[in-house]
Amino acid sequence: MQDNDKTVFVNDEKDDSNKKLEKIYAELGKVYYEGKFEDPLPELLPFFDEITKLKNLVKAPQKCPQCGNILKKEAVFCGKCGYKVR
């Protein structure tokens, strides 16, 4: 029975290590991207393009589909025409 407990413990450590590794990879990528990626490796360019596209979407103000009014980020209804946006 103690052997099984040790096995579970080792697996938990492995899972924690995998999570930490993924976090470090993500942080490394962010640092590299934000460093203006001078002379990036060609295989990384699609990642940079996707990140840039997503960041622009997040920054773009949301507009009411009915009247085009710029909405506040947390808006449920348009403040101009009352259209329910969520």
Buried (B, 14 or more C-beta within 10 A) or exposed (E): EEEEEEEEEEEEEEEEEEEEEEEEEEEEBEEBBEEEBEEBEEEEEEBBEEBEEEEEEEEEEEEBEEEEBEBEEEBEEBEEEEBEBE
